[in-house]
Amino acid sequence: MTMKAFQDYYSENFASCFGCGRLNEHGLHIKSYWDGEESVCRFKPKHYHTGGFPGNVYGGLIASLMDCHGAGTAYAATYLKNGSKTDTDPASRYVTAALHVDYLAPTPMNETLELRGKVKEIRGRKVIVSMTLSVKETVCAKGELVMVRISEESLSE
Amino acid sequence: MTMKAFQDYYSENFASCFGCGRLNEHGLHIKSYWDGEESVCRFKPKHYHTGGFPGNVYGGLIASLMDCHGAGTAYAATYLKNGSKTDTDPASRYVTAALHVDYLAPTPMNETLELRGKVKEIRGRKVIVSMTLSVKETVCAKGELVMVRISEESLSE
């Protein structure tokens, strides 16, 4: 049995995100899971995801992965328990209010990137998620995201 | 005569960035120019650059555009004058040390996004760039970037 990722629970109308939507044919299709208290997402960049220097990963990809993994983590922290849905308000999603990334070291190409998220705070409709992006044992970037819960209804307006 | 963009001056070895490298076949190829004291970049997202909700642009794309336009602005602020190179240290590039994005309003699809950058501070090897991303008259996101100058030599190490 394959474990479902956070993004596999997104409802069909809201599964079109370039970064994490399973229905976006051209997208990155990132997948996030719980690993104890942390959320984890592993992603292997494509050969063309290079930055200014060909041997390093493009900084925009790193921000993009953090954005979508952060949204998934906020969703899972409030709506998923142990890989299955809770029954409270399932028709909600998180959007990013703020994203901060510190680039600490060049991120090498041809490696699997590991993102690890931690829920720092849940306050009302806001979830604060902190994050690292590592290659093997090296933390290449750190991030912090402010996610805000909105109902799917308000997204459709 | 077509005016050259900031990115057209990047040396060949460092023009492979997915966001702004003219030699990346799969990339976004953003182009940045001066408009008085501000740097400007206009970009029309592809149909697949959607966020969780299909009518809005993917937040990761917004962060990516800011990242590359910020790097271009820092480069141009120190090495380009009126669309031509200065002769001081041309073999340097800027990398992103920190990126902060505040998402203020949904960014609609099927529109041209306009990014405007301003150099807030130049201090030693650091350039701080502030930025807006607008659709027509609406500012959809604001950003601030800390860019750090490095020599191409150190990138190759």
Interface residues (C-beta under 8 A of the other chain):
Chain A: Y10 N13 F14 A15 S16 C17 F18 G19 C20 G21 N24 E25 H26 G27 K46 Y48 H49 T50 G51 G52 F53 P54 N56 Y58 G59 G60 L61 A63 S64 L65 D67 C68 A71 R93 V95 T96 A97 A98 L99 H100 V101 D102 Y103 L155 S156
Chain B: Y10 N13 F14 A15 S16 C17 F18 G19 C20 G21 N24 E25 H26 G27 K46 Y48 H49 T50 G51 G52 F53 P54 N56 Y58 G59 G60 L61 A63 S64 L65 D67 C68 A71 R93 V95 T96 A97 A98 L99 H100 V101 D102 Y103 L155 S156
